[in-house]
Amino acid sequence: MALDGIVTRAIVHELEACKGARISKIYQPNERDIVLHIRTQNGNAKILLSANPTYPRVHLTEETFVNPTEAPMFCMLMRKHCESGIIEEIKQIDMERIIHIRVRQRDELGDVSSKVIIIELMGRHSNIILTDPSTGTILDGIHHVTPAISSYRVIMPGFTYTEPPQQHKLNPLETEQEQFRESCLLSPEDPIAWLVGAFSGISPLAAQEIAYRAGYRTQSEGDGAEKDCGGLWTAFSEVMEQVRENRFTPMAGVNAKGKLVFSVIPLTMLSEDIKSYDSTSKCLEDYYGDKAQRDTVKQKVSDLLRFLQNERSKNIKKLDNLNKDLEEAGDADRYRISGELLFASLHMIQKGDKQVELVNFYDEDQRTVTIPLDPLLSPSDNAQRYFKKYNKYKNSLAVIDEQLLKTHEEISYIENLLQQLSHASMNDIDEIREELIQQGYLRDRSRKTRKKKKNDKPTLHMYTSSEGIELYVGKNNLQNEYVTNRLASPNDTWLHTKDIPGSHVIIRSDSYGEDTLQEAAQLAAYYSQAKESSSVPVDYTLIRHVRKPSGSKPGFVIYDHQKTLFVTPDEQLIKSLPNIVKNQRN
């Protein structure tokens, strides 16, 4: 279900508990999201305001965000006008996907002023806009809309705030039976299309549910047939009564097409794999999960992915060529034998011959062999040519073996980086890019001079096991090297997927139970290339048995005294473990 007016109403109803809360901190983890840290009577909480063009939403969140070292301009403005302010009102505009949050704050002079945060949840047109209600002007928007983009309204500082264009639909909570019936009879569309087009705040999923309750079991049943307006009204009024009274039942399930959907009204058309939630926020957080972050990350890593995939392709091609050279060099003895046979038979060869047939006295059966000759060379020079080839290939065998080893290491390193990018947060990507610059793969195009400090610490991802023990996960090579070589103690336990690219995981204790070991192994398997596999082998050993070979690639280690256990990654288990992100560069 797209986030429609019904879901927006459920969110606003839930957020009404935040009225009177004080905004203690404001962060902007990326270009389209704002996180409000608030203090309520029941404790601290976080509200996520997201104008993500694909996943716009507003809800309470328990997610941990990594914030940039320097706050963006819009975040600084929000802090100036809203930090330490009191949330006075949270309301939905009609049944639209528009939420207004009124904040009262004392300015620098001690005067009380109010500001309104407007969140418009409208797909690619989504926005977060800070306005001054006393003048009706925009202080700023998280996404600017210039006159060149829209002739209808401008979202820029100093301009008057104009609401999005009206769709002139009926408000479903205020529609009476006669008005419903009249609209139903006059519309030639099928029930689902009519409900979506006629009423504000109703998504296709909600319309499908209403039609299903009215007896339309498939969408095609309504096509071309006379609508049952009476049955539709009964179902419609039943749903709207629940919405009007704020009786929401957040849930998620899989529809007939196998697609995961969520709703705040009961979906009777779903019969299997239904999951219920205590709150709308938990439903939204579980449904969207890290989809929005992954989408943002994909945009940021697209150039890195292309580069690494090209590097991998080049090295795989190089590997093929080296194997061909190895196969050819393996025939070095053939060139030696040809040279010796020619020297032993110089009297049988004339300059200008293109080939010669000689008895191979190295062969037990004394069979003849045909040896190609260069007609421009003398018999002796032809023999010397074969000895030169023999020496060339004999000497190249050692070089080829060395190059094969390096190329295999290179491919392994690149595949490891590709695996890390699949799990990377925005901060992790910066560290991977920095590593590639340090390793000479990329040029440093930033104007600022990068001076790598010896005590510079990467971002740390820390989980807590069910036994209360700290588990550290390295999500890129800089983090892997830090947690393994600097953070961990000799008696801590180190885990890694066996022969599979993945994260280093550290159990920060010399004593722990089976539950902690299993959870650490789950983390190692989940943050690896085998995330979607079952029975993933995970090696574990003490840190004292893990070492980094001199001159090896970042993140590469060798180890011994290991034991192996097999786990199947469980995403729900991973999400249930308490975790924090330590951004140590701030």
C-alpha positions as CSV (number, residue, x, y, z in Angstrom):
1,M,0.0,0.0,0.0
2,A,1.3,3.4,-0.9
3,L,1.2,5.9,2.0
4,D,-2.2,7.4,1.4
5,G,-4.5,9.8,3.3
6,I,-5.8,7.0,5.5
7,V,-2.3,6.0,6.6
8,T,-1.4,9.7,7.1
9,R,-4.4,10.1,9.4
10,A,-3.2,7.0,11.4
11,I,0.3,8.5,11.7
12,V,-1.0,11.9,12.8
13,H,-3.3,10.2,15.4
14,E,-0.3,8.3,16.8
15,L,1.9,11.4,16.8
16,E,-0.7,13.4,18.8
17,A,1.0,11.8,21.9
18,C,4.0,14.0,21.0
19,K,2.1,17.2,21.6
20,G,3.9,19.2,24.4
21,A,7.2,17.4,23.7
22,R,10.4,19.4,23.5
23,I,12.6,19.1,20.4
24,S,16.1,18.5,21.9
25,K,18.1,17.8,18.8
26,I,17.6,18.0,15.0
27,Y,19.7,16.0,12.5
28,Q,19.7,15.6,8.8
29,P,21.4,12.2,8.0
30,N,21.0,12.7,4.2
31,E,19.6,15.2,1.7
32,R,15.9,14.3,2.1
33,D,15.5,13.2,5.7
34,I,15.1,15.1,9.0
35,V,15.2,13.4,12.4
36,L,13.7,15.2,15.4
37,H,14.9,14.0,18.8
38,I,12.2,14.8,21.3
39,R,11.6,14.6,25.1
40,T,8.1,13.5,26.0
41,Q,6.4,12.8,29.3
42,N,7.1,9.1,28.6
43,G,10.8,9.6,27.8
44,N,12.9,10.3,24.7
45,A,11.8,9.5,21.2
46,K,12.7,10.2,17.5
47,I,10.4,11.3,14.7
48,L,11.6,10.7,11.1
49,L,10.4,13.2,8.5
50,S,11.3,11.8,5.1
51,A,10.8,13.5,1.7
52,N,12.5,10.6,0.0
53,P,11.1,10.6,-3.6
54,T,10.5,6.9,-3.5
55,Y,9.7,6.2,0.2
56,P,8.3,9.4,1.7
57,R,7.0,8.9,5.2
58,V,6.6,10.3,8.7
59,H,6.7,8.1,11.8
60,L,8.4,7.4,15.2
61,T,11.6,5.6,14.7
62,E,14.1,3.5,16.6
63,E,16.6,3.3,13.8
64,T,20.2,4.5,14.4
65,F,21.3,7.1,11.8
66,V,24.9,8.1,10.9
67,N,25.0,11.9,10.6
68,P,27.4,13.9,8.5
69,T,30.3,15.7,10.2
70,E,28.9,19.0,9.0
71,A,25.2,19.7,9.2
72,P,23.5,20.8,5.9
73,M,22.2,24.3,5.6
74,F,18.5,23.2,5.9
75,C,19.4,21.3,9.1
76,M,21.1,24.4,10.6
77,L,18.0,26.5,9.8
78,M,15.7,23.9,11.4
79,R,17.9,23.9,14.5
80,K,17.8,27.7,14.7
81,H,14.0,27.9,14.5
82,C,12.9,24.7,16.1
83,E,15.5,23.2,18.4
84,S,14.5,23.5,22.1
85,G,11.0,24.4,20.8
86,I,7.7,22.8,22.0
87,I,5.5,20.8,19.6
88,E,2.1,22.6,19.9
89,E,0.1,20.9,17.2
90,I,0.3,18.0,14.7
91,K,-2.5,17.9,12.1
92,Q,-3.4,16.5,8.7
93,I,-4.8,18.7,6.0
94,D,-8.2,17.3,5.1
95,M,-7.5,13.7,4.0
96,E,-4.4,14.6,2.0
97,R,-0.9,13.4,2.5
98,I,0.1,16.7,4.1
99,I,1.1,17.1,7.8
100,H,1.6,20.3,9.6
101,I,3.7,20.4,12.8
102,R,3.5,23.7,14.7
103,V,6.5,24.4,17.0
104,R,6.7,27.2,19.6
105,Q,10.1,28.6,20.5
106,R,11.8,31.5,22.1
107,D,14.1,33.4,19.8
108,E,17.5,35.1,20.6
109,L,15.7,38.1,22.0
110,G,13.5,36.0,24.3
111,D,10.4,36.6,22.2
112,V,8.0,33.7,21.6
113,S,7.5,32.7,18.0
114,S,5.9,29.9,16.1
115,K,7.0,28.0,13.0
116,V,5.2,25.3,11.0
117,I,7.0,22.3,9.6
118,I,5.0,21.2,6.5
119,I,5.6,17.7,5.3
120,E,4.2,16.9,1.9
121,L,4.2,13.1,1.2
122,M,3.7,13.1,-2.5
123,G,6.1,10.8,-4.2
124,R,8.8,12.5,-6.2
125,H,7.2,15.9,-5.3
126,S,7.6,15.2,-1.6
127,N,9.1,18.0,0.5
128,I,9.8,19.3,4.0
129,I,9.1,23.0,4.3
130,L,9.7,25.4,7.2
131,T,7.3,28.3,7.2
132,D,6.6,31.4,9.3
133,P,2.8,31.3,9.9
134,S,2.7,35.0,10.9
135,T,3.7,36.1,7.4
136,G,2.8,32.9,5.4
137,T,6.3,32.9,3.9
138,I,8.8,30.0,3.4
139,L,11.9,30.1,5.5
140,D,13.3,27.2,3.4
141,G,12.6,23.8,2.0
142,I,14.6,20.6,2.0
143,H,14.1,20.5,-1.7
144,H,13.9,23.7,-3.7
145,V,11.3,24.2,-6.4
146,T,12.3,27.1,-8.7
147,P,10.1,28.9,-11.2
148,A,11.9,27.0,-13.9
149,I,10.7,23.7,-12.4
150,S,7.1,24.8,-11.6
151,S,5.0,27.7,-12.7
152,Y,2.3,26.9,-10.2
153,R,4.3,27.4,-7.0
154,V,7.9,28.1,-5.8
155,I,9.5,26.5,-2.8
156,M,12.3,28.9,-2.0
157,P,13.2,31.2,1.0
158,G,11.1,34.4,1.0
159,F,8.3,33.2,-1.2
160,T,4.7,32.8,0.0
161,Y,3.8,29.2,0.8
162,T,1.2,27.8,-1.7
163,E,-0.5,24.5,-1.1
164,P,-0.2,21.7,-3.7
165,P,-2.8,21.9,-6.5
166,Q,-6.3,20.9,-5.3
167,Q,-7.6,17.6,-6.8
168,H,-11.2,18.5,-6.1
169,K,-12.1,15.0,-4.7
170,L,-14.7,14.2,-2.1
171,N,-13.6,13.9,1.5
172,P,-14.5,10.2,2.3
173,L,-15.1,11.0,6.0
174,E,-17.7,13.6,5.2
175,T,-19.5,11.9,2.3
176,E,-23.2,10.9,2.8
177,Q,-24.9,7.9,1.3
178,E,-26.9,9.9,-1.3
179,Q,-23.8,11.8,-2.5
180,F,-21.9,8.5,-2.7
181,R,-24.7,6.8,-4.6
182,E,-25.0,9.7,-7.1
183,S,-21.2,9.7,-7.8
184,C,-21.2,5.9,-8.1
185,L,-24.1,5.8,-10.7
186,L,-22.7,8.6,-12.8
187,S,-19.2,7.1,-13.1
188,P,-18.5,4.7,-16.0
189,E,-15.3,3.4,-14.3
190,D,-14.9,0.1,-12.5
191,P,-15.3,0.3,-8.7
192,I,-11.6,0.4,-7.8
193,A,-10.7,3.1,-10.3
194,W,-13.8,5.1,-9.3
195,L,-13.1,5.0,-5.6
196,V,-9.5,6.1,-6.2
197,G,-10.5,8.9,-8.5
198,A,-13.5,10.2,-6.6
199,F,-12.3,10.3,-3.0
200,S,-9.2,11.9,-1.5
201,G,-6.8,9.8,0.6
202,I,-7.9,6.4,-0.8
203,S,-5.1,4.3,-2.4
204,P,-5.7,1.5,-4.9
205,L,-5.1,-1.0,-2.1
206,A,-7.8,0.5,0.1
207,A,-10.1,0.7,-2.9
208,Q,-9.5,-3.0,-3.6
209,E,-10.4,-3.9,0.0
210,I,-13.6,-1.9,-0.2
211,A,-14.5,-3.6,-3.5
212,Y,-13.6,-7.0,-2.1
213,R,-15.9,-6.5,0.9
214,A,-18.7,-5.4,-1.5
215,G,-18.4,-8.8,-3.3
216,Y,-15.9,-8.0,-6.1
217,R,-13.4,-10.9,-5.7
218,T,-11.2,-9.8,-8.6
219,Q,-10.7,-6.5,-10.3
220,S,-12.0,-7.9,-13.6
221,E,-15.4,-8.6,-12.1
222,G,-16.0,-4.9,-12.0
223,D,-15.0,-4.2,-15.6
224,G,-17.9,-3.5,-17.9
225,A,-20.5,-4.6,-15.3
226,E,-23.1,-2.4,-13.6
227,K,-21.7,-1.3,-10.2
228,D,-23.4,-2.6,-7.0
229,C,-23.5,0.9,-5.4
230,G,-25.5,-0.3,-2.4
231,G,-22.9,-3.0,-1.6
232,L,-20.0,-0.6,-2.2
233,W,-21.6,2.0,0.2
234,T,-22.0,-0.6,2.9
235,A,-18.3,-1.6,2.7
236,F,-17.2,2.0,2.2
237,S,-19.1,3.3,5.3
238,E,-17.8,0.4,7.4
239,V,-14.2,1.2,6.5
240,M,-14.7,5.0,6.9
241,E,-16.3,4.5,10.3
242,Q,-13.2,2.8,11.5
243,V,-11.0,5.6,10.1
244,R,-13.2,8.3,11.5
245,E,-13.0,6.8,15.0
246,N,-9.3,6.3,14.6
247,R,-9.6,2.5,15.1
248,F,-6.5,1.5,13.2
249,T,-5.1,-2.0,13.0
250,P,-1.6,-1.8,11.3
251,M,-0.7,-4.9,9.4
252,A,1.3,-6.3,6.5
253,G,0.9,-9.2,4.2
254,V,1.4,-10.6,0.7
255,N,-1.3,-9.8,-1.9
256,A,-2.5,-12.0,-4.8
257,K,0.4,-10.9,-7.0
258,G,3.0,-11.9,-4.3
259,K,3.8,-8.4,-3.4
260,L,4.3,-7.2,0.2
261,V,1.7,-4.6,1.2
262,F,0.8,-2.8,4.4
263,S,-2.3,-1.2,5.7
264,V,-3.9,0.4,8.8
265,I,-7.3,-1.0,8.1
266,P,-8.0,-4.8,8.2
267,L,-7.4,-6.4,4.8
268,T,-9.9,-9.2,4.6
269,M,-8.8,-10.0,1.0
270,L,-5.5,-11.3,2.5
271,S,-5.7,-14.7,4.1
272,E,-2.1,-15.8,4.6
273,D,1.2,-14.5,5.9
274,I,-0.4,-11.6,7.8
275,K,1.7,-9.8,10.4
276,S,0.1,-7.4,12.9
277,Y,1.8,-4.4,14.6
278,D,1.3,-2.5,17.9
279,S,1.6,0.8,16.1
280,T,1.6,2.4,12.7
281,S,5.2,3.5,13.2
282,K,6.4,0.0,13.8
283,C,4.5,-1.2,10.7
284,L,6.1,1.5,8.5
285,E,9.6,1.0,9.9
286,D,9.3,-2.8,9.3
287,Y,7.8,-2.3,5.8
288,Y,10.3,0.2,4.6
289,G,13.1,-1.3,6.6
290,D,16.3,-0.1,5.0
291,K,14.7,0.3,1.5
292,A,15.1,4.1,1.5
293,Q,18.7,4.0,2.7
294,R,19.6,1.3,0.2
295,D,18.0,3.4,-2.6
296,T,20.1,6.4,-1.5
297,V,23.2,4.3,-1.2
298,K,22.7,2.8,-4.7
299,Q,22.7,6.3,-6.2
300,K,25.9,7.2,-4.3
301,V,27.8,4.0,-5.1
302,S,26.8,3.7,-8.8
303,D,30.2,5.0,-9.9
304,L,32.1,2.8,-7.5
305,L,30.1,-0.2,-8.6
306,R,30.8,0.4,-12.2
307,F,34.5,0.9,-11.5
308,L,34.8,-2.2,-9.4
309,Q,32.8,-4.3,-11.8
310,N,35.1,-3.2,-14.7
311,E,38.1,-4.0,-12.6
312,R,36.8,-7.4,-11.8
313,S,36.1,-8.0,-15.5
314,K,39.6,-6.9,-16.5
315,N,41.1,-9.2,-13.9
316,I,39.0,-12.2,-15.0
317,K,40.1,-11.6,-18.6
318,K,43.7,-11.3,-17.4
319,L,43.2,-14.6,-15.5
320,D,42.0,-16.3,-18.7
321,N,45.1,-15.0,-20.6
322,L,47.4,-16.1,-17.9
323,N,46.0,-19.6,-17.9
324,K,46.4,-19.8,-21.7
325,D,50.1,-18.6,-21.2
326,L,50.5,-21.2,-18.5
327,E,49.2,-24.0,-20.8
328,E,51.5,-22.8,-23.5
329,A,54.4,-22.5,-21.2
330,G,53.7,-26.0,-20.0
331,D,54.7,-27.2,-23.4
332,A,58.2,-25.7,-22.9
333,D,59.8,-29.2,-23.1
334,R,58.3,-29.7,-26.5
335,Y,60.3,-26.7,-27.8
336,R,63.5,-28.1,-26.1
337,I,63.0,-31.5,-27.8
338,S,62.4,-29.9,-31.2
339,G,65.6,-27.9,-30.8
340,E,67.6,-31.0,-29.8
341,L,66.2,-33.1,-32.7
342,L,67.0,-30.3,-35.2
343,F,70.6,-30.1,-33.9
344,A,71.0,-33.8,-34.2
345,S,69.8,-33.8,-37.8
346,L,71.2,-30.6,-39.3
347,H,72.6,-32.6,-42.2
348,M,69.0,-33.5,-43.2
349,I,67.7,-30.0,-43.4
350,Q,68.2,-27.3,-46.1
351,K,67.7,-23.6,-45.8
352,G,64.3,-22.8,-47.3
353,D,62.6,-25.9,-45.9
354,K,59.2,-25.1,-44.3
355,Q,59.1,-28.3,-42.2
356,V,61.0,-31.5,-41.5
357,E,59.9,-35.0,-40.3
358,L,62.3,-36.5,-37.8
359,V,62.4,-39.6,-35.6
360,N,61.7,-38.6,-32.0
361,F,64.4,-40.6,-30.1
362,Y,62.8,-39.4,-26.8
363,D,59.7,-41.4,-27.7
364,E,59.6,-45.0,-26.6
365,D,57.9,-46.0,-29.9
366,Q,60.4,-43.9,-31.9
367,R,57.5,-42.2,-33.7
368,T,58.2,-39.4,-36.2
369,V,57.3,-35.8,-35.5
370,T,56.8,-32.9,-37.9
371,I,58.7,-29.8,-36.9
372,P,57.7,-26.4,-38.6
373,L,60.7,-24.4,-39.9
374,D,61.3,-20.8,-40.9
375,P,62.5,-21.0,-44.5
376,L,64.4,-17.7,-44.1
377,L,66.6,-19.2,-41.4
378,S,69.5,-21.7,-41.6
379,P,69.0,-25.1,-40.0
380,S,71.2,-24.1,-37.0
381,D,69.2,-20.8,-36.5
382,N,65.9,-22.8,-36.6
383,A,67.2,-25.0,-33.8
384,Q,68.4,-22.0,-31.8
385,R,64.9,-20.4,-32.3
386,Y,63.3,-23.4,-30.5
387,F,65.8,-23.3,-27.7
388,K,65.0,-19.6,-27.2
389,K,61.3,-20.3,-27.0
390,Y,62.1,-23.1,-24.5
391,N,64.1,-20.7,-22.2
392,K,61.5,-18.0,-22.6
393,Y,58.6,-20.2,-21.5
394,K,60.7,-21.9,-18.8
395,N,61.5,-18.5,-17.3
396,S,58.0,-17.2,-17.7
397,L,56.5,-20.1,-15.7
398,A,57.6,-18.5,-12.4
399,V,56.3,-15.1,-13.5
400,I,53.0,-16.5,-14.6
401,D,52.6,-18.3,-11.3
402,E,53.3,-15.1,-9.5
403,Q,50.8,-13.1,-11.7
404,L,48.2,-15.8,-11.2
405,L,48.5,-15.5,-7.4
406,K,48.3,-11.7,-7.6
407,T,45.3,-11.7,-10.0
408,H,43.4,-14.2,-7.8
409,E,44.1,-11.9,-4.8
410,E,42.9,-8.9,-6.8
411,I,39.7,-10.6,-7.8
412,S,39.1,-11.7,-4.2
413,Y,39.8,-8.1,-3.0
414,I,37.4,-6.5,-5.5
415,E,34.6,-9.1,-4.8
416,N,35.1,-8.3,-1.1
417,L,34.6,-4.6,-1.8
418,L,31.5,-5.3,-3.9
419,Q,30.1,-7.4,-1.0
420,Q,30.8,-4.5,1.4
421,L,29.0,-2.0,-0.9
422,S,25.9,-4.2,-0.8
423,H,25.6,-3.6,3.0
424,A,27.2,-0.1,3.2
425,S,25.7,2.9,4.9
426,M,26.4,6.4,3.6
427,N,29.4,6.7,6.0
428,D,30.7,3.3,5.1
429,I,30.8,4.3,1.4
430,D,33.0,7.3,2.2
431,E,35.5,5.0,3.9
432,I,35.5,2.5,1.0
433,R,36.1,5.4,-1.4
434,E,38.9,6.6,0.9
435,E,40.5,3.1,0.9
436,L,40.4,3.0,-2.9
437,I,42.2,6.3,-3.0
438,Q,44.8,5.2,-0.5
439,Q,45.4,2.0,-2.5
440,G,45.8,3.9,-5.7
441,Y,42.7,2.7,-7.5
442,L,41.1,6.1,-7.6
443,R,42.4,9.7,-7.8
444,D,41.6,12.1,-5.0
445,R,39.5,14.6,-6.8
446,S,38.6,16.6,-3.7
447,R,40.1,20.0,-3.4
448,K,40.7,19.6,0.3
449,T,44.0,17.9,1.2
450,R,43.4,14.5,2.8
451,K,45.8,13.9,5.6
452,K,45.2,10.5,7.1
453,K,45.9,10.7,10.8
454,K,47.4,7.7,12.5
455,N,44.7,7.7,15.2
456,D,41.9,8.2,12.8
457,K,39.1,5.8,13.7
458,P,36.5,4.5,11.3
459,T,32.7,4.2,12.0
460,L,32.0,1.2,14.3
461,H,28.9,-0.9,14.2
462,M,28.2,-2.5,17.6
463,Y,25.5,-5.0,18.4
464,T,24.7,-6.4,21.9
465,S,24.0,-10.1,22.2
466,S,21.1,-11.5,24.2
467,E,23.7,-12.2,27.0
468,G,24.7,-8.5,27.1
469,I,28.1,-9.0,25.3
470,E,29.4,-6.5,22.8
471,L,29.6,-7.7,19.2
472,Y,31.5,-5.5,16.7
473,V,31.0,-5.8,12.9
474,G,33.3,-4.4,10.3
475,K,31.4,-3.4,7.2
476,N,34.3,-2.4,5.1
477,N,38.1,-3.0,5.1
478,L,39.0,0.0,7.2
479,Q,36.5,-1.1,9.9
480,N,37.6,-4.8,9.6
481,E,41.3,-3.8,10.1
482,Y,40.4,-1.6,13.1
483,V,38.1,-4.0,15.0
484,T,40.5,-7.0,14.3
485,N,43.9,-5.5,14.6
486,R,43.4,-2.6,17.1
487,L,40.1,-2.9,19.0
488,A,40.1,-6.6,19.8
489,S,42.1,-8.2,22.7
490,P,44.0,-11.5,22.2
491,N,41.4,-13.5,24.0
492,D,38.4,-12.0,22.1
493,T,36.8,-14.3,19.5
494,W,37.0,-13.5,15.8
495,L,34.4,-14.8,13.2
496,H,34.3,-14.8,9.4
497,T,32.5,-16.8,6.8
498,K,34.7,-19.6,5.5
499,D,36.1,-18.8,2.0
500,I,33.3,-16.3,1.4
501,P,33.7,-12.5,1.3
502,G,32.2,-11.0,4.4
503,S,32.6,-8.9,7.5
504,H,34.9,-9.5,10.4
505,V,32.9,-10.0,13.6
506,I,34.4,-9.7,17.1
507,I,33.0,-11.1,20.4
508,R,34.4,-8.6,22.9
509,S,34.7,-11.1,25.8
510,D,36.8,-14.1,26.8
511,S,33.8,-15.9,28.1
512,Y,30.3,-16.2,26.6
513,G,27.5,-18.6,26.1
514,E,26.3,-20.5,23.1
515,D,23.6,-17.9,22.3
516,T,26.2,-15.2,21.9
517,L,28.3,-17.4,19.6
518,Q,25.3,-18.2,17.5
519,E,24.3,-14.5,17.3
520,A,27.8,-13.5,16.3
521,A,27.9,-16.2,13.6
522,Q,24.5,-14.9,12.4
523,L,26.0,-11.4,12.0
524,A,29.0,-12.9,10.1
525,A,26.7,-14.8,7.7
526,Y,24.2,-12.0,7.3
527,Y,26.9,-9.4,6.4
528,S,28.5,-11.6,3.8
529,Q,28.1,-12.7,0.2
530,A,26.1,-15.7,1.5
531,K,23.4,-13.6,3.1
532,E,20.6,-15.3,1.0
533,S,22.1,-18.8,1.5
534,S,21.4,-21.5,4.0
535,S,23.9,-23.5,6.2
536,V,26.6,-20.9,5.8
537,P,30.0,-22.0,7.1
538,V,31.4,-19.6,9.7
539,D,34.9,-20.0,11.1
540,Y,35.7,-18.7,14.6
541,T,39.0,-18.6,16.5
542,L,40.7,-16.4,19.1
543,I,42.2,-13.1,18.0
544,R,45.7,-14.4,19.0
545,H,45.4,-16.8,16.1
546,V,44.5,-14.1,13.5
547,R,47.3,-12.2,11.7
548,K,47.7,-9.9,8.7
549,P,50.5,-10.9,6.3
550,S,53.0,-8.2,5.5
551,G,52.1,-6.3,2.3
552,S,48.6,-7.9,1.9
553,K,45.5,-6.0,0.9
554,P,43.4,-4.1,3.5
555,G,41.2,-6.4,5.4
556,F,43.0,-9.6,4.5
557,V,44.1,-11.9,7.3
558,I,45.2,-15.5,7.8
559,Y,44.2,-17.6,10.8
560,D,44.4,-21.0,12.3
561,H,43.1,-23.1,15.3
562,Q,39.6,-22.3,13.9
563,K,36.4,-24.2,14.4
564,T,33.5,-24.1,12.0
565,L,29.7,-23.8,12.6
566,F,26.9,-23.6,10.1
567,V,24.1,-21.0,10.3
568,T,21.2,-19.8,8.1
569,P,21.0,-16.0,8.2
570,D,17.9,-14.8,10.0
571,E,17.1,-11.1,9.2
572,Q,14.5,-10.9,12.0
573,L,17.1,-12.1,14.6
574,I,19.6,-9.5,13.3
575,K,17.1,-6.7,13.6
576,S,16.1,-7.8,17.1
577,L,19.7,-7.3,18.4
578,P,20.2,-3.9,20.0
579,N,22.7,-1.9,17.9
580,I,24.4,1.5,17.7
581,V,26.7,3.2,15.3
582,K,29.7,4.9,16.7
583,N,30.8,7.7,14.3
584,Q,34.2,8.3,15.8
585,R,35.3,10.9,13.3
586,N,32.9,13.5,14.6
